Amino acid sequence: MNNGSKVLRRFLLGLALVVACAQAQTYPDASRPVRIIVASGVASASDLLARAYAKAITEVSGLNVVVENKPGAETVIGVQALLASPPDGYTMMLVSSSTVTLNVVMIPNLPYDPFKDLAPLTGVGKAQLTMNLGASTTFKTAREFIAAARAKPGKYTCASATTTTRLACELLQATAGIELLVVPYKATSAGATALISGEVDLMFADPSSISSQWQTGRARPVAVTGAARLRSLPDVPTVREEGVPDYEMSAWFATYFPARTPPEVIREMREILRKASKTKLMADTLNNFAMEPLDLAGDELTSLNRKEVDMWTRVVKQANIKKP
């Protein structure tokens, strides 16, 4: 980049900040739509949460809120779309913790730094994953599947649709002493299709994105990944209960602005989101998704983020999980 280009870039950045600060004085403008970027596909947990959140935001503020899906590249495309947007408070993203924790650990040369490039708004919810088998498999329990995989290394497959679900597969291999073939898919829905068709044997997923397959009997949950059973699935044991005492994994969801967004705008939107989170709509949505509220904001979210990056860095190193 030559000097002229650098000067022009700094000028445009400065102009964008001046405009953003001026807009902050009248923020939010009800005549302008607010975008929520979802860095995953339609019907994913982030997508379903964002669509409910959009309605709740409109309910408490009167703002017009639209959801845009930008899936691909382990959610990197969605983050890049956010960072390319003006930092004026009219574009945010709602993502799972994998985008700001696991990607940091697992993706070499990640083109963003969540601690420098993103401004945390509020937490939305926290959840466990479910371990699911397709109807074509003969195993009735996770314990049976693990025993079979241990007896025949490399025979069985595990679908991976995000960094979270990939590491769920990898962590099971490391803690259960088994070898699986991890098969990547672009979106959770594609992985679920592969599971029910018999293309893969196993898939980790959040309950909301695969529960419809349980209802039709084309997939079934055989374990949950947290330290305790889900209240909504009391008959489904934990992976620990199925004979893997070192296995534990959970996920959380939160909203972010680009880091250059004016503090006044961040505070105003954070208050709107807090009100939206307390609506009956969001309470019902979290309950339907087998999630609990995540009542964290700003520095609290950053602290949780750093803690999990440190934890997964240790797990990846200790388990010798290979990066792509």
C-alpha positions in Angstrom: 0.0 0.0 0.0 1.5 3.4 -1.1 1.5 6.5 1.1 -1.4 8.1 -0.8 -3.5 5.0 -0.1 -2.6 5.0 3.5 -3.5 8.6 3.9 -6.9 8.1 2.2 -7.6 5.1 4.3 -6.9 7.0 7.5 -9.0 9.9 6.3 -12.0 7.6 5.5 -11.6 5.9 8.9 -11.6 9.2 10.7 -14.6 10.4 8.7 -16.5 7.2 9.6 -15.7 7.8 13.3 -16.8 11.5 13.1 -20.1 10.4 11.5 -20.6 7.6 14.0 -20.1 10.0 16.9 -22.5 12.5 15.4 -25.1 9.7 15.0 -24.6 8.6 18.6 -26.2 11.8 19.8 -29.5 10.8 18.2 -29.1 7.1 18.5 -31.1 5.0 17.9 -32.9 6.3 14.8 -36.2 4.4 14.5 -36.2 5.1 10.8 -33.0 3.0 10.3 -33.1 -0.8 10.4 -30.8 -2.7 12.7 -29.0 -5.7 11.3 -28.1 -8.8 13.3 -25.5 -10.8 11.4 -25.6 -14.5 12.1 -22.3 -16.2 11.2 -24.0 -19.6 10.7 -26.7 -21.1 8.5 -30.5 -20.9 8.7 -32.0 -23.0 11.5 -28.8 -23.1 13.5 -29.0 -22.2 17.2 -27.6 -18.7 16.5 -30.0 -18.1 13.7 -33.1 -19.2 15.7 -31.9 -17.2 18.7 -31.3 -14.1 16.6 -34.7 -14.2 15.0 -36.4 -14.4 18.4 -34.1 -11.7 19.7 -35.0 -9.5 16.7 -38.7 -9.7 17.6 -37.9 -9.0 21.3 -35.8 -5.9 20.4 -38.6 -4.6 18.3 -41.1 -5.2 21.1 -39.1 -3.2 23.6 -37.7 -0.4 21.4 -39.9 -0.2 18.2 -36.8 -0.6 16.1 -37.0 -2.5 12.8 -34.6 -5.5 13.1 -33.5 -7.8 10.3 -31.4 -11.0 10.5 -28.8 -11.7 7.9 -27.1 -15.1 7.6 -23.4 -15.0 6.6 -22.3 -18.7 7.1 -19.0 -20.2 6.0 -15.3 -20.6 7.0 -16.1 -21.5 10.6 -18.1 -18.3 11.1 -15.1 -16.1 9.9 -17.2 -14.8 7.0 -19.8 -13.5 9.3 -17.3 -11.7 11.6 -15.6 -10.1 8.5 -19.1 -8.9 7.4 -19.5 -7.3 10.8 -16.1 -5.7 10.8 -16.7 -4.3 7.3 -19.8 -2.5 8.5 -19.9 1.1 9.8 -19.4 1.2 13.6 -22.6 3.2 14.0 -24.7 0.9 16.1 -26.9 -0.4 13.3 -25.1 -3.7 12.7 -24.3 -6.3 15.4 -23.7 -10.0 15.3 -25.0 -12.8 17.4 -22.7 -15.8 17.6 -21.9 -18.9 19.7 -18.8 -19.0 21.9 -16.9 -20.9 19.3 -16.5 -17.8 17.2 -14.7 -15.9 20.0 -13.0 -18.8 21.8 -12.5 -22.0 19.8 -11.6 -20.2 16.6 -8.9 -18.4 18.5 -7.4 -21.7 19.5 -8.1 -23.8 16.4 -7.7 -21.5 13.3 -4.2 -20.5 12.3 -3.8 -16.9 11.2 -7.3 -16.0 12.3 -8.2 -12.7 10.5 -9.7 -11.1 13.6 -8.9 -10.8 17.3 -12.1 -10.9 19.4 -10.4 -8.9 22.2 -9.3 -6.1 19.9 -11.9 -6.1 17.0 -15.2 -6.8 18.8 -17.1 -4.8 21.4 -19.1 -7.2 23.6 -22.7 -6.2 24.2 -24.6 -8.8 26.2 -24.8 -12.5 26.7 -27.9 -14.2 25.4 -27.9 -17.8 26.6 -25.8 -20.8 27.5 -26.4 -24.4 26.5 -25.0 -27.9 26.2 -24.7 -30.0 23.1 -26.3 -33.4 22.6 -24.5 -36.4 21.2 -26.8 -37.8 18.5 -26.9 -41.1 16.6 -28.8 -41.7 13.4 -31.7 -44.1 13.1 -29.6 -46.3 10.8 -27.1 -47.1 13.6 -27.7 -50.2 15.8 -26.3 -48.7 19.0 -28.8 -47.9 21.7 -26.5 -45.9 24.0 -23.4 -43.7 23.8 -21.6 -46.3 25.8 -22.3 -48.9 23.1 -21.1 -46.6 20.4 -17.9 -45.7 22.2 -17.2 -49.4 22.9 -17.6 -50.2 19.2 -15.5 -47.3 18.1 -12.8 -48.4 20.5 -12.8 -51.9 19.1 -12.6 -50.7 15.5 -10.5 -47.5 15.2 -11.3 -45.2 12.3 -14.5 -47.1 11.2 -17.1 -44.6 12.6 -17.7 -41.0 11.5 -18.5 -37.8 13.4 -20.1 -34.8 11.6 -18.5 -31.4 12.1 -20.4 -28.3 11.2 -18.7 -25.7 13.3 -15.5 -25.3 15.4 -17.6 -26.3 18.4 -18.9 -29.5 17.0 -15.5 -30.4 15.6 -13.9 -30.0 19.0 -16.8 -32.0 20.5 -15.8 -34.9 18.2 -12.1 -34.3 18.9 -12.6 -34.1 22.6 -14.5 -37.4 22.6 -11.6 -39.1 20.8 -9.1 -37.8 23.2 -11.0 -38.5 26.4 -12.6 -41.8 25.4 -9.5 -43.3 23.7 -11.2 -43.8 20.3 -10.4 -42.9 16.7 -13.2 -41.3 14.6 -13.2 -39.9 11.1 -14.3 -36.3 11.5 -16.4 -35.2 8.4 -16.8 -31.4 7.9 -20.1 -29.8 6.7 -20.8 -26.2 5.9 -23.8 -25.9 8.2 -25.5 -27.7 11.0 -28.5 -28.5 8.8 -26.2 -30.2 6.3 -24.6 -32.3 9.0 -28.0 -33.3 10.4 -29.1 -34.4 6.9 -25.9 -36.5 6.6 -26.7 -38.0 10.0 -30.3 -39.0 9.2 -29.3 -40.4 5.8 -26.7 -42.6 7.3 -23.8 -40.8 5.7 -22.3 -40.3 9.1 -22.8 -42.1 12.4 -22.5 -39.4 15.0 -23.2 -35.7 15.4 -22.9 -33.3 18.3 -25.5 -30.5 18.0 -27.4 -28.1 20.2 -30.9 -29.4 21.0 -32.7 -26.7 19.1 -31.1 -27.5 15.8 -31.8 -31.2 15.8 -34.8 -31.7 18.0 -37.1 -31.9 14.9 -35.2 -35.0 13.9 -35.8 -36.6 17.3 -39.5 -36.1 16.8 -39.5 -38.0 13.5 -37.3 -40.7 15.0 -34.6 -40.2 12.3 -32.0 -39.2 15.0 -31.9 -39.7 18.8 -29.9 -38.1 21.6 -27.8 -40.6 23.5 -25.9 -38.2 25.8 -25.4 -34.5 26.7 -22.0 -32.8 27.0 -22.3 -30.9 30.2 -21.5 -31.8 33.8 -25.2 -32.5 34.6 -28.3 -33.7 32.7 -30.5 -31.2 31.0 -33.8 -30.4 32.8 -35.5 -30.7 29.4 -33.9 -34.1 28.7 -33.9 -35.8 32.1 -33.6 -39.3 30.7 -30.6 -38.6 28.6 -27.3 -39.2 30.5 -24.2 -37.1 30.3 -21.1 -38.4 28.4 -19.5 -38.7 31.8 -22.2 -41.1 32.9 -21.6 -43.2 29.8 -18.1 -44.0 30.8 -16.0 -40.9 29.8 -15.3 -39.1 33.1 -13.1 -36.4 31.6 -15.6 -35.2 29.0 -17.4 -31.9 29.5 -18.3 -29.2 27.0 -20.8 -26.4 26.8 -21.5 -23.4 24.6 -22.8 -19.8 25.1 -24.2 -17.1 22.8 -23.6 -13.4 22.9 -23.9 -10.2 20.8 -21.2 -7.9 19.6 -20.6 -4.6 17.8 -17.4 -3.6 15.9 -14.8 -2.4 18.4 -14.8 1.2 17.0 -18.5 1.8 17.9 -18.9 4.9 20.1 -19.3 4.1 23.8 -22.6 6.0 24.0 -24.0 3.8 21.3 -22.8 0.6 23.0 -24.4 1.7 26.3 -27.7 2.5 24.6 -27.9 -0.7 22.7 -26.8 -2.8 25.7 -29.7 -1.3 27.6 -32.1 -2.2 24.8 -30.8 -5.8 24.7 -31.1 -6.2 28.4 -34.8 -5.2 28.2 -35.3 -7.6 25.2 -33.7 -10.4 27.2 -36.2 -10.0 30.0 -39.3 -10.4 27.7 -41.5 -13.4 27.9 -40.6 -14.1 24.3 -36.9 -14.6 25.1 -37.7 -16.5 28.3 -39.8 -18.9 26.3 -37.3 -19.1 23.5 -34.4 -20.1 25.8 -36.6 -22.6 27.5 -37.6 -24.2 24.2 -33.9 -24.4 23.2 -33.0 -26.0 26.6 -30.8 -22.9 27.4 -30.3 -20.8 30.5 -30.0 -17.0 30.4 -26.4 -15.6 30.2 -26.6 -12.4 32.2 -23.2 -11.0 31.4 -22.1 -7.8 29.5 -19.0 -5.9 28.5 -16.0 -6.8 30.7 -17.7 -9.7 32.2 -18.1 -11.3 28.8 -14.5 -10.5 28.0 -13.4 -12.3 31.2 -15.4 -15.4 30.3 -14.0 -15.3 26.8 -10.3 -15.1 28.1 -11.0 -17.9 30.6 -12.3 -20.2 27.9 -9.5 -19.4 25.4 -7.0 -20.3 28.1 -8.9 -23.6 28.9 -9.2 -24.7 25.3 -5.6 -23.9 24.6 -4.6 -26.3 27.4 -7.1 -29.0 26.2 -5.9 -28.8 22.6 -2.2 -29.1 23.7 -2.8 -31.8 26.3 -5.0 -33.9 23.9 -2.7 -33.2 21.0 -5.6 -32.1 18.8 -4.4 -31.2 15.4 -5.3 -27.8 13.9 -6.4 -27.7 10.2 
